[in-house]
Amino acid sequence: MAKQPPQRLERSCRKDWLREAPGQEGLARIEAFFGGHAYSLHRHDTYAIGYTLQGVQSFRYRGARTDSTAGRIMVIHPDELHDGQAGCEDGFRYRMIYVAPAMIRAALGPEAAALPFVRDAVFSDQRLLPALHAACGDLSRPLEPLEQDQAIAVLAEGLLCHDRSARGRPRKRPDLRAMERARDFLEAHAERTVRSEELEEVCQQDRYSLARQFRAAYGTSPYRYLTLRRLDRARAAISRGAALAEAAALAGFSDQAHLTRQFRAAYGMAPGAWDRLARAPGPVSVA
């Protein structure tokens, strides 16, 4: 897809709108609402992977009309004709990520004999949906390098799971020494953006193999591990009396809002609420 200026908001007389995340090489992310007609027949050279937020999202694809409703996932393959329109009077709202096939191919590595093909354009998947929420939930900023690697790796695996014919040879066991080097590097540099190339150099692994092996070794992705180490630092700073904006900067978050979103996702409450609870007097001990 051609890159567009970030955060462009378009509105029509029907109050349709489209919001686009800052452009990144090989992928684009959008959120949009349409009350009626959205797109005429067209095709693009990327995977389009998204989910409907509200309403009924209808489109013609591979010779048939398909409808998606809230919480369902859509996958449209490269170079496949499709259109888009509302399937109900209330319109539809959705989020979508467009991923270059080369990135999907690289993420799968030897695990797939070919690019995955998902026969059903609309389906439910409780593993893939949270990955889409994470990738498309915040369109105000570009994805960090490790965050992007995580998103592409999980999306590629999700596509592969829906196309058994693409699966190749079994996986190798993780290189635990290399993963320890990656973990130590993340802990040492948690306050800044860590580039994918840095971890590749540390581990002597390509970024997607590294992401798979790290999850196998530690149960989470390199980006998630980095985020949790940042949250550790933010909590320590808040406990020392730092303001939330200062704690966010010290821990390596882009701003206070970024800290708050990640804090809620990890601990189920905002950092301000956590701080108030931590400072509240405890129970009186009884002899």
The 8 nearest C-alpha neighbors of each residue, nearest first, counted from 0:
[[1, 2, 43, 27, 44, 45, 26, 97],
 [2, 0, 3, 22, 27, 26, 25, 24],
 [1, 3, 22, 0, 4, 27, 23, 21],
 [2, 4, 5, 1, 22, 7, 19, 21],
 [3, 5, 7, 6, 2, 21, 22, 19],
 [6, 4, 21, 7, 20, 19, 3, 22],
 [5, 7, 19, 18, 20, 8, 4, 21],
 [6, 8, 5, 18, 19, 4, 9, 17],
 [7, 9, 18, 17, 6, 16, 10, 19],
 [10, 8, 16, 17, 7, 11, 15, 18],
 [11, 9, 16, 15, 14, 8, 12, 17],
 [10, 12, 14, 13, 15, 9, 16, 33],
 [11, 13, 14, 10, 15, 16, 34, 9],
 [14, 12, 11, 15, 34, 10, 33, 35],
 [15, 13, 11, 12, 10, 16, 34, 33],
 [14, 16, 33, 10, 11, 32, 13, 34],
 [17, 15, 10, 9, 32, 31, 14, 8],
 [16, 18, 31, 9, 8, 30, 32, 19],
 [19, 17, 30, 8, 29, 7, 6, 31],
 [18, 20, 29, 6, 5, 28, 7, 30],
 [19, 21, 138, 28, 5, 6, 139, 29],
 [22, 20, 5, 141, 140, 19, 23, 6],
 [21, 23, 2, 27, 20, 5, 3, 24],
 [24, 22, 26, 25, 27, 21, 141, 2],
 [23, 25, 26, 22, 27, 2, 99, 98],
 [26, 24, 99, 98, 23, 27, 102, 97],
 [25, 27, 98, 97, 23, 24, 99, 96],
 [26, 28, 97, 96, 22, 23, 29, 98],
 [29, 27, 96, 20, 95, 19, 97, 135],
 [30, 28, 19, 95, 18, 94, 20, 31],
 [29, 31, 94, 18, 93, 17, 95, 19],
 [32, 30, 17, 16, 92, 93, 18, 29],
 [31, 33, 92, 16, 15, 91, 17, 93],
 [34, 32, 15, 90, 35, 91, 37, 92],
 [33, 35, 90, 85, 15, 89, 91, 13],
 [36, 34, 85, 84, 33, 90, 37, 88],
 [37, 35, 84, 38, 85, 83, 33, 34],
 [36, 38, 84, 83, 33, 35, 39, 85],
 [39, 37, 83, 82, 36, 40, 84, 41],
 [38, 40, 82, 41, 83, 37, 81, 36],
 [41, 39, 82, 81, 80, 38, 42, 83],
 [42, 40, 80, 81, 39, 82, 43, 38],
 [43, 41, 80, 78, 79, 81, 44, 40],
 [44, 42, 78, 45, 77, 41, 0, 79],
 [43, 45, 77, 78, 42, 46, 99, 0],
 [46, 44, 99, 77, 98, 43, 97, 100],
 [45, 47, 76, 98, 77, 97, 75, 48],
 [48, 46, 97, 75, 74, 96, 45, 95],
 [49, 47, 74, 96, 95, 73, 46, 97],
 [50, 48, 95, 73, 94, 72, 96, 47],
 [49, 51, 72, 71, 94, 93, 73, 70],
 [50, 52, 93, 69, 68, 70, 53, 71],
 [51, 53, 69, 93, 92, 70, 50, 54],
 [54, 52, 69, 92, 91, 51, 68, 55],
 [53, 55, 91, 90, 68, 89, 69, 56],
 [56, 54, 86, 68, 91, 67, 87, 85],
 [57, 55, 67, 85, 66, 91, 86, 84],
 [58, 56, 66, 86, 84, 65, 85, 83],
 [59, 57, 83, 82, 65, 64, 84, 60],
 [58, 60, 64, 81, 63, 82, 65, 62],
 [59, 61, 81, 62, 63, 58, 80, 64],
 [62, 60, 63, 59, 80, 79, 81, 64],
 [63, 61, 60, 59, 64, 81, 80, 65],
 [64, 62, 59, 60, 61, 65, 58, 81],
 [65, 63, 59, 58, 60, 66, 57, 62],
 [64, 66, 58, 57, 59, 63, 67, 60],
 [67, 65, 57, 56, 55, 58, 68, 64],
 [66, 68, 56, 55, 71, 121, 57, 51],
 [67, 69, 55, 51, 71, 54, 70, 56],
 [70, 68, 52, 51, 53, 71, 54, 67],
 [71, 69, 51, 52, 50, 68, 72, 123],
 [70, 72, 123, 50, 69, 122, 68, 51],
 [73, 71, 50, 122, 121, 49, 123, 70],
 [72, 74, 121, 49, 120, 48, 50, 75],
 [73, 75, 48, 120, 47, 76, 121, 49],
 [76, 74, 47, 46, 120, 48, 73, 77],
 [75, 77, 46, 79, 74, 78, 47, 45],
 [78, 76, 44, 45, 46, 79, 43, 75],
 [77, 79, 42, 43, 44, 76, 80, 45],
 [80, 78, 42, 77, 76, 81, 75, 61],
 [79, 81, 42, 41, 40, 60, 78, 61],
 [82, 80, 60, 40, 59, 41, 58, 79],
 [81, 83, 40, 39, 38, 58, 59, 41],
 [84, 82, 58, 38, 37, 57, 36, 39],
 [85, 83, 36, 37, 57, 35, 58, 56],
 [84, 86, 35, 90, 56, 87, 57, 91],
 [85, 87, 55, 57, 56, 84, 90, 88],
 [88, 86, 89, 85, 90, 55, 54, 91],
 [87, 89, 90, 86, 34, 85, 35, 54],
 [88, 90, 87, 54, 34, 91, 85, 55],
 [91, 89, 34, 85, 88, 33, 54, 87],
 [90, 92, 54, 55, 53, 56, 32, 33],
 [93, 91, 32, 53, 52, 31, 51, 54],
 [92, 94, 51, 52, 30, 31, 50, 91],
 [95, 93, 30, 49, 29, 50, 135, 31],
 [96, 94, 49, 29, 48, 28, 30, 47],
 [95, 97, 28, 48, 27, 47, 49, 98],
 [96, 98, 47, 27, 26, 46, 45, 28],
 [99, 97, 26, 46, 45, 25, 100, 96],
 [98, 100, 45, 25, 101, 102, 26, 46],
 [101, 99, 103, 102, 45, 104, 98, 46],
 [102, 100, 104, 99, 103, 105, 25, 98],
 [101, 103, 105, 100, 104, 99, 106, 98],
 [104, 102, 100, 106, 155, 101, 105, 107],
 [103, 105, 101, 102, 107, 106, 100, 114],
 [106, 104, 102, 108, 103, 107, 101, 207],
 [107, 105, 207, 103, 152, 104, 108, 102],
 [108, 106, 104, 110, 105, 111, 103, 109],
 [107, 109, 105, 110, 106, 104, 111, 208],
 [110, 108, 111, 107, 167, 168, 112, 170],
 [111, 109, 167, 107, 108, 166, 168, 112],
 [112, 110, 166, 167, 165, 113, 109, 107],
 [111, 113, 165, 167, 166, 110, 109, 114],
 [114, 112, 111, 165, 115, 104, 166, 164],
 [113, 115, 104, 116, 165, 111, 112, 103],
 [116, 114, 159, 165, 162, 158, 113, 117],
 [115, 117, 162, 118, 114, 158, 76, 161],
 [118, 116, 119, 161, 162, 115, 158, 120],
 [117, 119, 116, 120, 162, 161, 74, 121],
 [120, 118, 121, 117, 122, 74, 73, 161],
 [119, 121, 74, 73, 75, 118, 122, 117],
 [122, 120, 73, 119, 72, 67, 71, 74],
 [123, 121, 72, 71, 119, 124, 73, 120],
 [124, 122, 71, 72, 125, 121, 70, 128],
 [123, 125, 127, 126, 128, 122, 72, 71],
 [124, 126, 128, 127, 123, 129, 130, 70],
 [127, 125, 124, 128, 129, 130, 157, 153],
 [126, 128, 130, 124, 129, 125, 157, 131],
 [127, 129, 131, 130, 125, 126, 124, 132],
 [130, 128, 132, 131, 127, 133, 126, 125],
 [131, 129, 133, 127, 128, 132, 134, 150],
 [130, 132, 134, 128, 133, 129, 135, 127],
 [133, 131, 129, 136, 135, 130, 134, 128],
 [134, 132, 130, 131, 136, 135, 129, 150],
 [133, 135, 131, 132, 150, 136, 130, 137],
 [136, 134, 132, 137, 133, 131, 138, 28],
 [135, 137, 132, 133, 134, 138, 131, 94],
 [138, 136, 139, 135, 140, 134, 133, 20],
 [139, 137, 20, 140, 135, 136, 19, 28],
 [138, 140, 137, 20, 6, 141, 21, 5],
 [141, 139, 138, 21, 142, 20, 137, 143],
 [142, 140, 21, 143, 20, 23, 139, 22],
 [141, 143, 147, 146, 144, 140, 134, 145],
 [142, 144, 146, 145, 147, 141, 192, 194],
 [145, 143, 147, 146, 194, 195, 148, 142],
 [146, 144, 148, 222, 147, 143, 195, 149],
 [145, 147, 143, 149, 222, 144, 148, 142],
 [146, 148, 150, 144, 145, 149, 142, 143],
 [149, 147, 145, 151, 146, 150, 152, 144],
 [148, 150, 146, 152, 147, 151, 145, 153],
 [151, 149, 147, 153, 148, 152, 134, 154],
 [150, 152, 154, 148, 153, 149, 155, 147],
 [151, 153, 149, 155, 106, 150, 154, 148],
 [154, 152, 156, 150, 155, 151, 157, 149],
 [153, 155, 157, 151, 156, 152, 150, 158],
 [156, 154, 158, 152, 157, 103, 153, 151],
 [157, 155, 159, 153, 154, 158, 160, 152],
 [158, 156, 154, 160, 155, 159, 127, 153],
 [159, 157, 155, 161, 160, 156, 115, 154],
 [158, 160, 156, 162, 161, 115, 157, 155],
 [159, 161, 157, 158, 162, 156, 163, 166],
 [160, 162, 159, 158, 117, 163, 157, 116],
 [163, 161, 159, 164, 160, 117, 115, 116],
 [162, 164, 165, 166, 160, 161, 159, 115],
 [163, 165, 162, 166, 115, 112, 167, 111],
 [166, 164, 111, 112, 163, 113, 115, 162],
 [167, 165, 111, 163, 164, 110, 112, 159],
 [168, 166, 111, 110, 112, 165, 109, 169],
 [167, 169, 110, 170, 166, 109, 111, 112],
 [170, 168, 167, 171, 110, 166, 109, 172],
 [171, 169, 168, 172, 110, 109, 173, 167],
 [170, 172, 173, 169, 212, 174, 168, 208],
 [171, 173, 174, 170, 212, 215, 175, 216],
 [174, 172, 212, 175, 171, 216, 215, 213],
 [173, 175, 177, 176, 178, 172, 212, 216],
 [174, 176, 178, 177, 173, 179, 216, 212],
 [177, 175, 179, 178, 174, 180, 202, 181],
 [176, 178, 202, 180, 179, 175, 174, 181],
 [179, 177, 181, 175, 180, 176, 213, 182],
 [178, 180, 182, 176, 181, 177, 183, 175],
 [181, 179, 177, 183, 178, 182, 184, 176],
 [180, 182, 178, 184, 179, 183, 198, 185],
 [181, 183, 179, 185, 184, 180, 178, 186],
 [184, 182, 180, 186, 185, 181, 179, 187],
 [183, 185, 187, 181, 182, 186, 180, 188],
 [186, 184, 182, 188, 187, 183, 189, 225],
 [185, 187, 183, 189, 184, 188, 182, 228],
 [186, 188, 184, 185, 189, 183, 190, 182],
 [189, 187, 185, 190, 186, 191, 184, 193],
 [188, 190, 186, 185, 191, 225, 229, 187],
 [189, 191, 251, 250, 188, 229, 249, 192],
 [192, 190, 251, 189, 188, 193, 250, 252],
 [191, 193, 194, 143, 190, 251, 189, 144],
 [194, 192, 191, 195, 197, 145, 144, 188],
 [195, 193, 196, 197, 144, 192, 145, 198],
 [194, 196, 197, 198, 144, 145, 199, 206],
 [195, 197, 199, 194, 198, 200, 206, 193],
 [198, 196, 200, 194, 195, 199, 201, 193],
 [199, 197, 201, 200, 195, 196, 202, 181],
 [198, 200, 196, 204, 203, 202, 197, 201],
 [199, 201, 197, 203, 198, 202, 196, 204],
 [200, 202, 198, 199, 203, 197, 181, 180],
 [203, 201, 177, 204, 199, 200, 198, 181],
 [202, 204, 200, 199, 201, 205, 177, 198],
 [205, 203, 199, 202, 209, 206, 208, 200],
 [204, 206, 208, 199, 207, 209, 203, 202],
 [207, 205, 209, 208, 199, 210, 195, 204],
 [206, 208, 210, 106, 209, 205, 211, 152],
 [207, 209, 211, 210, 205, 206, 212, 204],
 [208, 210, 206, 212, 207, 211, 204, 213],
 [209, 211, 207, 213, 208, 212, 220, 206],
 [212, 210, 208, 214, 209, 213, 215, 207],
 [211, 213, 173, 215, 209, 214, 210, 216],
 [214, 212, 216, 210, 215, 211, 178, 217],
 [215, 213, 219, 218, 220, 217, 211, 212],
 [214, 216, 212, 213, 218, 217, 211, 173],
 [217, 215, 213, 214, 218, 212, 173, 175],
 [218, 216, 214, 219, 213, 215, 220, 212],
 [217, 219, 214, 215, 216, 220, 213, 224],
 [220, 218, 214, 217, 223, 224, 221, 213],
 [219, 221, 214, 223, 222, 210, 224, 213],
 [222, 220, 224, 223, 225, 210, 213, 219],
 [223, 221, 225, 145, 146, 224, 220, 226],
 [222, 224, 226, 220, 225, 221, 227, 219],
 [223, 225, 221, 227, 222, 226, 220, 228],
 [226, 224, 222, 228, 223, 227, 189, 185],
 [227, 225, 223, 229, 228, 224, 222, 230],
 [228, 226, 230, 224, 229, 225, 223, 231],
 [227, 229, 231, 225, 230, 226, 189, 224],
 [230, 228, 250, 226, 232, 227, 231, 189],
 [229, 231, 233, 227, 232, 228, 234, 226],
 [232, 230, 228, 234, 229, 233, 227, 235],
 [233, 231, 235, 229, 230, 250, 234, 236],
 [232, 234, 230, 246, 236, 250, 235, 231],
 [235, 233, 237, 231, 236, 232, 230, 238],
 [234, 236, 238, 232, 233, 237, 231, 239],
 [235, 237, 233, 239, 238, 234, 241, 246],
 [238, 236, 241, 234, 240, 239, 235, 233],
 [237, 239, 235, 240, 236, 234, 274, 241],
 [240, 238, 236, 237, 241, 235, 234, 242],
 [239, 241, 237, 238, 242, 236, 235, 246],
 [242, 240, 237, 236, 246, 239, 245, 243],
 [243, 241, 245, 244, 246, 240, 237, 236],
 [242, 244, 246, 245, 247, 255, 241, 237],
 [245, 243, 255, 247, 246, 242, 248, 254],
 [244, 246, 248, 242, 247, 243, 241, 249],
 [245, 247, 243, 233, 249, 248, 236, 244],
 [248, 246, 252, 244, 250, 245, 255, 249],
 [247, 249, 245, 251, 246, 250, 252, 244],
 [250, 248, 246, 247, 251, 245, 190, 233],
 [249, 251, 190, 229, 233, 247, 232, 248],
 [250, 252, 190, 191, 248, 249, 247, 229],
 [253, 251, 247, 254, 248, 258, 250, 257],
 [252, 254, 257, 251, 248, 247, 255, 258],
 [255, 253, 257, 256, 252, 247, 258, 244],
 [254, 256, 244, 258, 257, 247, 259, 243],
 [257, 255, 259, 258, 254, 260, 253, 244],
 [256, 258, 254, 260, 255, 259, 253, 252],
 [259, 257, 255, 261, 256, 260, 247, 252],
 [258, 260, 256, 262, 257, 261, 269, 263],
 [261, 259, 257, 263, 262, 258, 256, 264],
 [260, 262, 264, 258, 263, 259, 265, 257],
 [263, 261, 259, 265, 264, 260, 266, 258],
 [262, 264, 267, 268, 269, 260, 266, 265],
 [265, 263, 261, 262, 267, 266, 260, 268],
 [264, 266, 262, 263, 267, 261, 227, 268],
 [267, 265, 263, 268, 262, 264, 269, 261],
 [266, 268, 263, 264, 265, 269, 262, 273],
 [269, 267, 263, 266, 272, 270, 273, 262],
 [268, 270, 263, 272, 271, 259, 262, 273],
 [271, 269, 273, 272, 274, 259, 262, 268],
 [272, 270, 274, 273, 269, 275, 243, 268],
 [271, 273, 275, 269, 274, 270, 276, 268],
 [272, 274, 270, 276, 271, 275, 277, 269],
 [275, 273, 277, 271, 272, 276, 270, 278],
 [276, 274, 272, 278, 277, 273, 279, 271],
 [275, 277, 279, 273, 278, 274, 272, 280],
 [276, 278, 274, 275, 279, 273, 238, 280],
 [279, 277, 275, 276, 274, 280, 238, 273],
 [280, 278, 276, 277, 275, 281, 274, 282],
 [281, 279, 278, 282, 277, 276, 283, 275],
 [280, 282, 279, 283, 278, 284, 277, 276],
 [283, 281, 284, 280, 285, 279, 278, 276],
 [284, 282, 285, 281, 280, 286, 279, 278],
 [283, 285, 282, 286, 281, 280, 279, 278],
 [284, 286, 283, 282, 281, 280, 279, 278],
 [285, 284, 283, 282, 281, 280, 279, 278]]
